[in-house]
Amino acid sequence: AASSALVQAARAGRTGMLIMLVQAGVPLTSTDAFGLSSLHAAAAAGHTMTALALLRHGCDASRCHNGANVIQAAMAAGHHATARAMLGVMNTPTTLTLIS
């Protein structure tokens, strides 16, 4: 399904494809069969540009998967630069809770 394609594009770092899917109407709230969001997939895989594109399109950064938010998912996978970049574009009241 299209929602699964969004997560797969994010996991693979295919930012162009992801943007096309979003512009075609695939909801940013889409998840795969395991409940993984596209933002979590991009963050955990270290695809910084893809994660930033999702955030700029309005993806919810406060959402958790298996108890981890997107910043924690990136950090746990060793993608510290991706976590820092996401924090740099996030200007929400939840930013402080995302890093604690």
PyMOL CGO cylinders between C-alpha atoms (Angstrom):
from pymol import cmd
from pymol.cgo import CYLINDER

trace = [
    CYLINDER, 0.00, 0.00, 0.00, 1.00, 3.63, -0.35, 0.3, 1, 1, 1, 1, 1, 1,
    CYLINDER, 1.00, 3.63, -0.35, 1.56, 4.06, 3.39, 0.3, 1, 1, 1, 1, 1, 1,
    CYLINDER, 1.56, 4.06, 3.39, 4.06, 1.21, 3.39, 0.3, 1, 1, 1, 1, 1, 1,
    CYLINDER, 4.06, 1.21, 3.39, 5.74, 2.76, 0.33, 0.3, 1, 1, 1, 1, 1, 1,
    CYLINDER, 5.74, 2.76, 0.33, 6.22, 5.99, 2.27, 0.3, 1, 1, 1, 1, 1, 1,
    CYLINDER, 6.22, 5.99, 2.27, 8.02, 4.18, 5.09, 0.3, 1, 1, 1, 1, 1, 1,
    CYLINDER, 8.02, 4.18, 5.09, 10.09, 2.16, 2.61, 0.3, 1, 1, 1, 1, 1, 1,
    CYLINDER, 10.09, 2.16, 2.61, 11.14, 5.33, 0.77, 0.3, 1, 1, 1, 1, 1, 1,
    CYLINDER, 11.14, 5.33, 0.77, 12.14, 6.92, 4.08, 0.3, 1, 1, 1, 1, 1, 1,
    CYLINDER, 12.14, 6.92, 4.08, 14.08, 3.83, 5.20, 0.3, 1, 1, 1, 1, 1, 1,
    CYLINDER, 14.08, 3.83, 5.20, 15.97, 3.83, 1.89, 0.3, 1, 1, 1, 1, 1, 1,
    CYLINDER, 15.97, 3.83, 1.89, 16.65, 7.58, 1.96, 0.3, 1, 1, 1, 1, 1, 1,
    CYLINDER, 16.65, 7.58, 1.96, 14.70, 8.16, -1.24, 0.3, 1, 1, 1, 1, 1, 1,
    CYLINDER, 14.70, 8.16, -1.24, 13.73, 11.73, -0.46, 0.3, 1, 1, 1, 1, 1, 1,
    CYLINDER, 13.73, 11.73, -0.46, 12.45, 12.55, -3.95, 0.3, 1, 1, 1, 1, 1, 1,
    CYLINDER, 12.45, 12.55, -3.95, 10.13, 9.54, -3.99, 0.3, 1, 1, 1, 1, 1, 1,
    CYLINDER, 10.13, 9.54, -3.99, 8.95, 10.34, -0.48, 0.3, 1, 1, 1, 1, 1, 1,
    CYLINDER, 8.95, 10.34, -0.48, 8.08, 13.92, -1.42, 0.3, 1, 1, 1, 1, 1, 1,
    CYLINDER, 8.08, 13.92, -1.42, 6.19, 12.68, -4.49, 0.3, 1, 1, 1, 1, 1, 1,
    CYLINDER, 6.19, 12.68, -4.49, 4.15, 10.30, -2.30, 0.3, 1, 1, 1, 1, 1, 1,
    CYLINDER, 4.15, 10.30, -2.30, 3.36, 13.07, 0.19, 0.3, 1, 1, 1, 1, 1, 1,
    CYLINDER, 3.36, 13.07, 0.19, 2.35, 15.44, -2.60, 0.3, 1, 1, 1, 1, 1, 1,
    CYLINDER, 2.35, 15.44, -2.60, 0.14, 12.67, -4.02, 0.3, 1, 1, 1, 1, 1, 1,
    CYLINDER, 0.14, 12.67, -4.02, -1.74, 12.61, -0.72, 0.3, 1, 1, 1, 1, 1, 1,
    CYLINDER, -1.74, 12.61, -0.72, -0.16, 9.79, 1.26, 0.3, 1, 1, 1, 1, 1, 1,
    CYLINDER, -0.16, 9.79, 1.26, -0.64, 10.85, 4.90, 0.3, 1, 1, 1, 1, 1, 1,
    CYLINDER, -0.64, 10.85, 4.90, 2.44, 11.66, 6.95, 0.3, 1, 1, 1, 1, 1, 1,
    CYLINDER, 2.44, 11.66, 6.95, 0.85, 9.64, 9.75, 0.3, 1, 1, 1, 1, 1, 1,
    CYLINDER, 0.85, 9.64, 9.75, 1.22, 6.46, 7.70, 0.3, 1, 1, 1, 1, 1, 1,
    CYLINDER, 1.22, 6.46, 7.70, 3.03, 3.53, 9.28, 0.3, 1, 1, 1, 1, 1, 1,
    CYLINDER, 3.03, 3.53, 9.28, 4.24, 0.14, 8.13, 0.3, 1, 1, 1, 1, 1, 1,
    CYLINDER, 4.24, 0.14, 8.13, 2.88, -3.19, 9.36, 0.3, 1, 1, 1, 1, 1, 1,
    CYLINDER, 2.88, -3.19, 9.36, 4.92, -2.84, 12.55, 0.3, 1, 1, 1, 1, 1, 1,
    CYLINDER, 4.92, -2.84, 12.55, 3.73, 0.68, 13.37, 0.3, 1, 1, 1, 1, 1, 1,
    CYLINDER, 3.73, 0.68, 13.37, 6.98, 2.34, 12.26, 0.3, 1, 1, 1, 1, 1, 1,
    CYLINDER, 6.98, 2.34, 12.26, 6.52, 5.87, 10.90, 0.3, 1, 1, 1, 1, 1, 1,
    CYLINDER, 6.52, 5.87, 10.90, 8.41, 7.26, 7.94, 0.3, 1, 1, 1, 1, 1, 1,
    CYLINDER, 8.41, 7.26, 7.94, 10.21, 9.75, 10.21, 0.3, 1, 1, 1, 1, 1, 1,
    CYLINDER, 10.21, 9.75, 10.21, 11.33, 6.99, 12.57, 0.3, 1, 1, 1, 1, 1, 1,
    CYLINDER, 11.33, 6.99, 12.57, 12.52, 4.91, 9.61, 0.3, 1, 1, 1, 1, 1, 1,
    CYLINDER, 12.52, 4.91, 9.61, 14.55, 7.79, 8.17, 0.3, 1, 1, 1, 1, 1, 1,
    CYLINDER, 14.55, 7.79, 8.17, 16.00, 8.76, 11.57, 0.3, 1, 1, 1, 1, 1, 1,
    CYLINDER, 16.00, 8.76, 11.57, 16.98, 5.22, 12.55, 0.3, 1, 1, 1, 1, 1, 1,
    CYLINDER, 16.98, 5.22, 12.55, 18.63, 4.69, 9.15, 0.3, 1, 1, 1, 1, 1, 1,
    CYLINDER, 18.63, 4.69, 9.15, 20.56, 7.97, 9.39, 0.3, 1, 1, 1, 1, 1, 1,
    CYLINDER, 20.56, 7.97, 9.39, 18.99, 9.56, 6.32, 0.3, 1, 1, 1, 1, 1, 1,
    CYLINDER, 18.99, 9.56, 6.32, 19.30, 13.15, 7.46, 0.3, 1, 1, 1, 1, 1, 1,
    CYLINDER, 19.30, 13.15, 7.46, 17.93, 14.87, 4.34, 0.3, 1, 1, 1, 1, 1, 1,
    CYLINDER, 17.93, 14.87, 4.34, 14.92, 12.56, 4.25, 0.3, 1, 1, 1, 1, 1, 1,
    CYLINDER, 14.92, 12.56, 4.25, 14.19, 13.14, 7.94, 0.3, 1, 1, 1, 1, 1, 1,
    CYLINDER, 14.19, 13.14, 7.94, 14.49, 16.89, 7.48, 0.3, 1, 1, 1, 1, 1, 1,
    CYLINDER, 14.49, 16.89, 7.48, 12.16, 16.81, 4.47, 0.3, 1, 1, 1, 1, 1, 1,
    CYLINDER, 12.16, 16.81, 4.47, 9.58, 14.95, 6.54, 0.3, 1, 1, 1, 1, 1, 1,
    CYLINDER, 9.58, 14.95, 6.54, 9.86, 17.46, 9.38, 0.3, 1, 1, 1, 1, 1, 1,
    CYLINDER, 9.86, 17.46, 9.38, 9.52, 20.36, 6.96, 0.3, 1, 1, 1, 1, 1, 1,
    CYLINDER, 9.52, 20.36, 6.96, 6.38, 18.76, 5.51, 0.3, 1, 1, 1, 1, 1, 1,
    CYLINDER, 6.38, 18.76, 5.51, 4.88, 18.65, 9.01, 0.3, 1, 1, 1, 1, 1, 1,
    CYLINDER, 4.88, 18.65, 9.01, 5.66, 15.16, 10.26, 0.3, 1, 1, 1, 1, 1, 1,
    CYLINDER, 5.66, 15.16, 10.26, 5.01, 14.72, 14.00, 0.3, 1, 1, 1, 1, 1, 1,
    CYLINDER, 5.01, 14.72, 14.00, 8.39, 14.50, 15.73, 0.3, 1, 1, 1, 1, 1, 1,
    CYLINDER, 8.39, 14.50, 15.73, 6.89, 13.80, 19.13, 0.3, 1, 1, 1, 1, 1, 1,
    CYLINDER, 6.89, 13.80, 19.13, 5.44, 10.44, 18.12, 0.3, 1, 1, 1, 1, 1, 1,
    CYLINDER, 5.44, 10.44, 18.12, 7.07, 7.40, 19.72, 0.3, 1, 1, 1, 1, 1, 1,
    CYLINDER, 7.07, 7.40, 19.72, 7.69, 3.89, 18.40, 0.3, 1, 1, 1, 1, 1, 1,
    CYLINDER, 7.69, 3.89, 18.40, 8.59, 1.13, 20.86, 0.3, 1, 1, 1, 1, 1, 1,
    CYLINDER, 8.59, 1.13, 20.86, 9.07, 3.79, 23.52, 0.3, 1, 1, 1, 1, 1, 1,
    CYLINDER, 9.07, 3.79, 23.52, 11.53, 5.90, 21.51, 0.3, 1, 1, 1, 1, 1, 1,
    CYLINDER, 11.53, 5.90, 21.51, 10.96, 9.22, 19.81, 0.3, 1, 1, 1, 1, 1, 1,
    CYLINDER, 10.96, 9.22, 19.81, 12.75, 10.08, 16.56, 0.3, 1, 1, 1, 1, 1, 1,
    CYLINDER, 12.75, 10.08, 16.56, 15.71, 11.75, 18.26, 0.3, 1, 1, 1, 1, 1, 1,
    CYLINDER, 15.71, 11.75, 18.26, 16.23, 8.74, 20.50, 0.3, 1, 1, 1, 1, 1, 1,
    CYLINDER, 16.23, 8.74, 20.50, 15.86, 6.39, 17.52, 0.3, 1, 1, 1, 1, 1, 1,
    CYLINDER, 15.86, 6.39, 17.52, 18.59, 8.22, 15.60, 0.3, 1, 1, 1, 1, 1, 1,
    CYLINDER, 18.59, 8.22, 15.60, 20.88, 8.36, 18.65, 0.3, 1, 1, 1, 1, 1, 1,
    CYLINDER, 20.88, 8.36, 18.65, 20.38, 4.67, 19.48, 0.3, 1, 1, 1, 1, 1, 1,
    CYLINDER, 20.38, 4.67, 19.48, 21.38, 3.75, 15.93, 0.3, 1, 1, 1, 1, 1, 1,
    CYLINDER, 21.38, 3.75, 15.93, 24.51, 5.89, 16.19, 0.3, 1, 1, 1, 1, 1, 1,
    CYLINDER, 24.51, 5.89, 16.19, 23.27, 8.63, 13.86, 0.3, 1, 1, 1, 1, 1, 1,
    CYLINDER, 23.27, 8.63, 13.86, 24.15, 11.60, 16.05, 0.3, 1, 1, 1, 1, 1, 1,
    CYLINDER, 24.15, 11.60, 16.05, 24.45, 14.02, 13.12, 0.3, 1, 1, 1, 1, 1, 1,
    CYLINDER, 24.45, 14.02, 13.12, 20.92, 13.14, 12.01, 0.3, 1, 1, 1, 1, 1, 1,
    CYLINDER, 20.92, 13.14, 12.01, 19.63, 13.71, 15.55, 0.3, 1, 1, 1, 1, 1, 1,
    CYLINDER, 19.63, 13.71, 15.55, 21.38, 17.10, 15.74, 0.3, 1, 1, 1, 1, 1, 1,
    CYLINDER, 21.38, 17.10, 15.74, 20.06, 18.14, 12.33, 0.3, 1, 1, 1, 1, 1, 1,
    CYLINDER, 20.06, 18.14, 12.33, 16.50, 17.22, 13.31, 0.3, 1, 1, 1, 1, 1, 1,
    CYLINDER, 16.50, 17.22, 13.31, 16.81, 19.18, 16.54, 0.3, 1, 1, 1, 1, 1, 1,
    CYLINDER, 16.81, 19.18, 16.54, 18.07, 22.12, 14.50, 0.3, 1, 1, 1, 1, 1, 1,
    CYLINDER, 18.07, 22.12, 14.50, 14.87, 22.36, 12.45, 0.3, 1, 1, 1, 1, 1, 1,
    CYLINDER, 14.87, 22.36, 12.45, 12.46, 21.52, 15.23, 0.3, 1, 1, 1, 1, 1, 1,
    CYLINDER, 12.46, 21.52, 15.23, 11.07, 24.63, 16.80, 0.3, 1, 1, 1, 1, 1, 1,
    CYLINDER, 11.07, 24.63, 16.80, 8.36, 23.20, 19.00, 0.3, 1, 1, 1, 1, 1, 1,
    CYLINDER, 8.36, 23.20, 19.00, 7.65, 23.05, 22.72, 0.3, 1, 1, 1, 1, 1, 1,
    CYLINDER, 7.65, 23.05, 22.72, 8.37, 19.31, 22.60, 0.3, 1, 1, 1, 1, 1, 1,
    CYLINDER, 8.37, 19.31, 22.60, 12.02, 19.80, 21.65, 0.3, 1, 1, 1, 1, 1, 1,
    CYLINDER, 12.02, 19.80, 21.65, 13.13, 19.78, 25.27, 0.3, 1, 1, 1, 1, 1, 1,
    CYLINDER, 13.13, 19.78, 25.27, 11.29, 16.55, 26.04, 0.3, 1, 1, 1, 1, 1, 1,
    CYLINDER, 11.29, 16.55, 26.04, 12.67, 14.90, 22.90, 0.3, 1, 1, 1, 1, 1, 1,
    CYLINDER, 12.67, 14.90, 22.90, 16.23, 15.15, 24.13, 0.3, 1, 1, 1, 1, 1, 1,
    CYLINDER, 16.23, 15.15, 24.13, 15.59, 14.10, 27.74, 0.3, 1, 1, 1, 1, 1, 1,
]
cmd.load_cgo(trace, "trace")
